Amino acid sequence: MAHILVLNAGSSSLKFGLFSAEKTPQPLATGLVERIGGPAHMRLRRADGGSLSDAALPAAQGADHAGALAAAFAQVIQHFPQAQIVAVGHRIVHGGRDFVAPVVLGEREMQALAALVPFAPLHQPHNLAGVRAAMALLPEALQIGCFDTAFHRHHPFVNDTFALPREYYEKGVRRYGFHGLSYDYIAGALAQMAPTLHAGRVVVAHLGNGASMCALLAGRSVASSMGFSALDGLPMGTRSGQLDPGVLLYLMEQEQMSAAQISDLLYRRSGLLGLSGISHDMRSLLASDAPQAREAVDYFCFRIRRELGGLAAALEGLDAVVFTGGIGENAAEIRARTCAGMGWIGIELDAAANQADATVISTPLSRVRVLRIPTNEELVIARAAVALGGAA
């Protein structure tokens, strides 16, 4: 039986999933290798949540992405000996101007994607390392690239540009937007469960360690809180979010910080961690009595409300708001604090439904529907792999 392997390679982690290669792919297992390059550890679970493997990896296997993938593949085959991997679907953060849909990856595509490393230096190299590892381990399988930026590549010019000299726009300095695989899934889910809302004006809040928001008009992205990089917009676990560019000039000129130091500050030491001085994890901040933790959470929710107002203006109205992502799906308090005081825009939250993690968490009288929909980026990738030739 034919199967699809889905990979999401990070700097020190490798998420993976096994799907049946049917017209509607079915998940069979999900796994994670974390702390690659150090004391690596792998977990593998069945689709129903049952544990299949949970153990440390030998140093040789956990040293790099190639070793981690080989270990993950060995576990998949051990528990699913009938699996025949006909395609491997990869999450790739940046597709630039030209990759506007999933593609089969060959050497020409890999070179083009490597040229985009300066646009996403902390994500792209690791995504491509995962592809290279899969090419070496499974040379007969199709390698399918799915891009976080592709869903946003149809933005109108005013949502695609910066007020810089036009030559930089032509060189690729544009507002790309990210988390597109998640927004693609939510758009499809809305089309099935609430077609009237899908046809209207929807803002989706993908809230997690990485966080962004997207304005959907009839299921298509027309604006995003993220711009040229995955730093823009909302504050995140360790990323700054929106920042006055004058701050960067100050850091360079007055603090004498190098590009590498500024990159480390903005990507790894800012956001919720920087504001609180306690943790990047929303669960820890919500459990803390420290005033700095409360202030970090307050800022996070304030920025969501501010972006919501701006995206509603881009849509010229608002019919629904969808919360998704690790925080959006699981933190009822964040949803409640975000929606508090938003009656002026038509939001009236049902406190009991919100606390129960229901799908619809607004009251029947709310002019704007508020929903909680778990995302599934891996399924979007599996579907793309099947569509590009990985069908059974």
C-alpha positions in Angstrom: 0.0 0.0 0.0 1.3 3.5 -0.9 2.0 6.0 1.8 3.0 9.7 2.2 5.7 10.8 4.6 5.3 14.4 5.8 8.3 16.3 7.2 8.7 19.6 9.0 12.4 20.2 9.7 13.4 22.9 12.2 16.7 24.0 13.4 17.0 21.3 16.1 13.8 19.3 15.5 12.1 17.1 12.9 8.3 16.6 13.0 7.1 13.8 10.8 3.8 12.0 9.9 2.7 9.0 8.0 -0.4 9.2 5.8 -2.2 6.8 3.5 -1.7 7.9 -0.1 -5.5 8.1 -0.9 -7.5 10.8 -2.5 -8.3 11.8 1.0 -5.1 11.0 3.0 -5.7 9.4 6.4 -3.2 9.9 9.2 -1.6 6.8 10.6 1.2 8.1 12.9 2.9 11.3 14.0 6.3 11.8 15.5 9.0 14.2 16.6 12.7 14.1 16.9 13.9 17.0 19.1 17.3 18.3 20.3 19.0 17.3 17.0 22.7 17.9 17.4 22.6 17.2 21.1 20.9 14.6 23.3 18.3 13.8 20.7 15.0 12.2 21.6 12.3 10.7 19.4 8.6 10.1 20.0 6.2 8.3 17.7 2.4 8.0 18.3 -0.4 6.4 16.4 -3.1 8.7 15.0 -5.3 7.9 17.9 -2.6 9.1 20.3 -1.3 5.8 21.5 2.5 5.7 22.0 4.6 3.6 19.7 8.1 4.8 20.7 9.5 7.3 23.2 13.3 7.0 23.6 16.6 8.8 23.3 18.5 8.4 20.1 22.1 7.2 19.9 24.5 10.1 19.4 25.3 9.2 15.8 21.7 9.2 14.8 20.9 12.4 16.6 23.8 14.3 15.3 22.1 15.9 12.2 18.9 15.9 10.2 20.0 12.9 8.0 20.6 10.7 11.1 17.3 11.9 12.7 15.4 11.1 9.5 17.0 7.7 9.2 16.0 6.9 12.8 12.5 8.2 12.3 12.1 6.2 9.1 13.3 3.0 10.8 10.7 3.4 13.5 8.0 4.0 11.0 8.9 0.9 9.1 9.2 -1.2 12.3 5.6 -0.3 13.3 4.2 -0.1 9.8 6.1 -2.8 7.8 3.6 -2.5 5.0 4.4 1.1 4.4 5.7 2.0 0.9 6.7 5.7 0.8 5.9 7.0 -2.7 6.2 10.7 -1.8 7.7 12.9 0.9 6.0 16.2 1.5 8.1 19.0 3.1 7.1 22.2 4.8 9.3 25.0 3.5 9.0 28.4 5.1 9.9 30.6 2.1 8.9 30.2 -1.5 9.7 33.8 -2.6 8.0 35.4 -5.5 7.9 32.4 -7.8 6.8 29.4 -5.7 3.0 30.0 -5.5 1.9 26.4 -5.2 3.3 23.0 -4.1 6.0 21.6 -6.5 8.0 18.5 -7.1 11.5 19.3 -5.9 14.5 18.6 -8.1 18.0 20.1 -8.3 16.8 23.3 -10.1 14.1 23.9 -7.5 16.5 23.3 -4.6 19.0 25.8 -6.0 16.2 28.4 -6.3 15.1 27.8 -2.8 18.7 27.9 -1.5 18.9 31.4 -3.0 16.1 32.4 -0.6 18.1 31.6 2.5 18.9 35.3 3.1 15.1 35.9 3.3 14.6 33.3 6.0 18.1 32.6 7.5 16.8 30.8 10.6 14.3 28.5 8.8 15.2 27.9 5.2 18.5 26.1 5.7 17.0 23.6 8.0 13.9 23.0 5.8 16.3 22.3 2.9 18.5 20.1 5.0 15.4 17.9 5.6 14.7 17.7 1.9 18.3 16.7 1.2 18.2 14.0 3.9 14.9 12.6 2.4 16.4 12.6 -1.1 19.3 10.6 0.1 17.3 8.2 2.2 14.3 7.7 -0.3 15.7 8.4 -3.7 12.8 6.8 -5.5 10.1 8.8 -3.7 8.8 12.1 -5.1 9.9 15.1 -3.0 7.1 17.7 -2.7 7.7 21.2 -1.4 4.9 23.1 0.2 5.4 26.8 1.1 4.2 28.9 4.0 4.4 32.0 1.8 2.4 30.6 -1.2 -1.0 31.1 0.3 -0.4 34.9 0.4 1.1 35.5 -3.0 -2.1 36.9 -4.4 -2.3 40.0 -2.1 -3.2 43.3 -3.7 -0.2 45.6 -4.3 -0.9 47.7 -1.2 -0.6 44.7 1.0 2.4 43.3 -0.8 4.8 46.3 -0.7 6.7 48.7 1.6 7.2 52.4 0.9 10.8 51.9 -0.2 12.3 52.7 -3.6 10.7 50.5 -6.2 14.0 48.7 -7.0 13.8 46.9 -3.7 10.4 45.6 -4.4 11.7 44.2 -7.7 14.5 42.5 -5.8 12.1 40.7 -3.6 11.7 43.0 -0.6 8.0 42.5 -0.2 5.4 41.5 2.4 5.3 37.7 2.0 3.2 36.5 5.0 3.7 33.1 6.6 1.8 30.3 8.3 0.1 29.8 4.9 -0.3 26.0 5.3 -2.3 26.6 8.5 -4.4 29.3 6.8 -5.0 27.0 3.8 -6.3 24.3 6.2 -8.6 26.7 8.0 -10.0 28.1 4.8 -10.8 24.5 3.7 -12.4 23.6 7.0 -14.6 26.7 6.9 -15.7 25.8 3.4 -17.0 22.5 4.7 -18.4 23.5 8.1 -19.6 27.0 7.4 -19.8 27.8 3.7 -21.5 31.1 4.2 -18.8 32.4 6.5 -16.1 31.0 4.1 -17.7 33.1 1.3 -17.4 36.2 3.5 -14.8 38.2 5.5 -12.8 36.2 8.1 -9.8 37.0 10.2 -7.8 33.9 11.3 -5.5 34.2 14.3 -2.8 31.5 14.2 -1.4 31.8 17.8 1.5 29.7 18.9 5.2 30.1 19.7 5.1 31.7 16.2 2.0 33.8 15.8 0.4 35.7 13.0 -3.1 36.8 11.6 -4.5 36.6 8.2 -7.5 38.3 6.5 -9.5 35.9 4.3 -12.0 37.1 1.6 -13.9 34.2 0.2 -11.2 31.9 1.4 -8.3 33.8 -0.2 -5.6 35.7 1.8 -5.7 39.4 1.1 -3.6 40.7 4.1 -1.3 39.2 6.7 0.2 40.6 9.9 3.6 39.1 9.0 5.6 40.8 6.3 9.1 40.4 4.8 10.1 38.0 7.5 8.6 35.9 10.2 9.5 38.6 12.7 6.7 41.1 11.9 3.3 41.6 13.4 2.3 39.9 16.7 4.8 39.3 19.5 5.7 35.6 19.7 7.4 33.2 22.1 10.9 34.7 21.5 10.4 36.9 18.4 9.7 40.7 18.7 6.8 41.2 16.4 6.2 44.7 15.0 9.2 47.0 15.6 10.0 50.6 14.6 12.9 50.3 12.1 14.5 53.2 14.0 15.1 50.8 16.9 17.4 48.8 14.6 19.3 52.0 13.7 19.7 52.8 17.4 20.9 49.3 18.2 23.5 49.5 15.4 24.7 53.1 16.0 24.4 53.5 19.8 24.7 50.0 21.1 27.2 49.0 18.5 25.4 45.7 17.8 26.3 43.6 14.8 23.8 42.1 12.4 24.3 38.7 14.1 23.7 40.2 17.6 20.5 42.0 16.4 19.3 38.8 14.8 19.8 36.9 18.0 18.0 39.6 20.0 15.0 39.7 17.6 14.6 36.0 17.0 15.7 34.4 20.3 15.5 36.9 23.2 12.5 39.0 22.5 8.7 38.4 22.4 7.1 36.9 25.5 10.4 35.8 26.9 12.0 39.2 26.6 9.0 41.1 28.0 8.5 38.8 30.9 12.0 37.7 31.7 10.4 34.4 32.7 9.4 32.2 29.8 8.4 32.1 26.2 5.7 29.5 27.1 2.2 31.0 27.4 1.2 28.3 29.9 4.0 29.3 32.3 3.1 33.0 32.0 -0.6 32.4 32.6 0.3 30.4 35.7 2.7 33.0 37.0 1.8 35.7 39.6 4.7 37.9 38.5 3.6 41.4 37.2 6.0 41.0 34.3 4.2 37.8 33.2 0.9 39.6 33.3 2.3 42.6 31.3 3.7 40.2 28.6 0.3 38.5 28.3 -1.5 41.9 28.2 0.8 43.1 25.4 0.2 39.9 23.4 -3.6 40.3 23.6 -3.4 44.0 22.9 -1.5 43.4 19.7 -4.0 40.8 18.6 -6.8 43.3 19.0 -4.9 46.0 17.2 -4.2 43.6 14.2 -7.8 42.5 14.2 -9.0 46.1 13.8 -6.5 46.6 10.9 -7.3 43.4 9.1 -11.1 44.1 9.5 -10.4 47.5 7.8 -8.5 45.7 5.0 -11.6 43.4 4.5 -14.0 46.4 4.8 -16.0 44.5 7.4 -15.9 41.3 9.4 -18.1 38.3 9.5 -16.0 35.8 11.6 -12.8 35.4 13.7 -11.1 32.0 13.9 -8.6 31.1 16.6 -6.1 28.3 15.8 -2.6 27.2 16.7 -1.3 25.9 20.0 -2.3 29.0 22.0 -5.4 29.8 19.9 -6.8 26.3 20.3 -5.9 25.6 23.9 -5.8 28.9 25.9 -9.3 29.9 26.7 -8.1 32.8 28.8 -6.2 34.3 25.9 -9.3 34.0 23.6 -11.4 35.7 26.4 -8.9 38.5 27.0 -8.5 39.1 23.3 -12.2 39.4 22.7 -12.9 41.5 25.8 -13.9 45.0 24.8 -14.4 44.1 21.1 -18.2 44.5 21.2 -17.8 47.6 19.1 -16.7 45.4 16.2 -19.5 42.9 16.8 -17.9 40.3 19.0 -19.8 38.8 21.9 -18.1 35.8 23.5 -20.0 33.0 25.1 -17.9 32.4 28.2 -19.1 28.9 28.9 -18.5 27.8 25.3 -15.1 29.3 25.3 -14.1 27.6 28.5 -15.3 24.3 27.1 -13.2 24.7 23.9 -16.3 24.5 21.7 -16.1 25.1 18.0 -18.4 28.1 18.1 -17.5 30.3 21.1 -19.6 33.4 20.3 -23.1 34.0 21.5 -26.1 33.5 19.2 -26.6 37.3 19.2 -22.9 38.1 18.3 -22.8 39.9 14.9 -19.4 38.4 14.3 -19.0 34.7 14.7 -16.1 33.5 16.8 -14.8 30.0 16.2 -12.0 27.7 17.5 -10.7 25.3 14.8 -7.7 23.1 15.3 -5.3 23.4 12.4 -3.6 20.6 10.5 -0.7 21.7 8.4 0.5 18.1 7.9 -2.8 17.1 6.2 -2.4 20.0 3.8 1.0 18.8 2.9 -0.2 15.2 2.5 -3.0 16.3 0.2 -0.5 18.3 -2.0 1.7 15.2 -2.2 -1.2 13.1 -3.4 -2.3 15.7 -5.9 1.3 15.9 -7.4 1.6 12.2 -8.1 1.8 10.4 -4.8 -1.7 8.8 -5.0 -2.1 5.1 -4.4 
